[in-house]
Amino acid sequence: MAGARRRRARRGPLRGDARARHADRARRDDPTGGAVSVLLAFDTATPDTVVGLRTADGATLGRRHRPADGERPGHVTQLLPLLTELLDEAGVGWDAVARIGVGVGPGTFTGLRIGVASARSLAAAGGAELVGVPTLAALAAAAPAGRVVAALDARRREVFAAAWDDATAAATGAAPSLPPVAVPPAELGGLVALAGVRVVGDGAVRYREALTAAGALVAPDDDAQHAVDPARLCDLAARATPGADVLPAYVRRPDAVPTALRGGR
């Protein structure tokens, strides 16, 4: 049995018309009229490399690589192996993947480039649908019901943040009441009321003192709600509408600006 599963699982994406035909066959009619059969979703906007797979029967598999303290993110070395592990565990090959969802940020400049470029390459290699998933929405969607702010550490003593009137709205792909911004945590309360509001994400962990001083609710540092959840990535990728350009949501200019963008200085 295990050997058969390994034989069925391919170690790389098919290319060209053959992959597109396989993707078409992988799609099944869905009673809700929306979901695709097998999808992959991943996010590299934070130091974690997070991947998820949703099977045709609705089961979700997930993997996460978290760098050790002081270690650089492992997106380049970890992303494809983690995706391959999920395909092997599910007993399917790349030819069964009908849709790929990728976290589009905001987040680290390098991480977003790696994630979006990888997703484009994998989708183009065989004709899978490609959709973008806002990283802050994936964070907020995993929070308990109620008003929620998702906040990621943006460095420069800022957070990338967005707010929803209810976490369940984020889970359905609804637009945030506060669109993504880059702001010092002490100033976030001037944009959205924080008293009694749950704030999630590594930005909430890093700037806990400033946020709780404004009345925000921040769970313990090791609480799962501070990390992007593979299942929520898959949920939002399944709900997304394909066809639009998938672009990184940088929110602000990168920390290191290439010479050409600085007018050649």
Order of alpha helices (4+ residues) and beta strands (2+ residues): alpha-alpha-beta-beta-beta-alpha-beta-alpha-beta-alpha-beta-beta-alpha-beta-beta-alpha-alpha-alpha
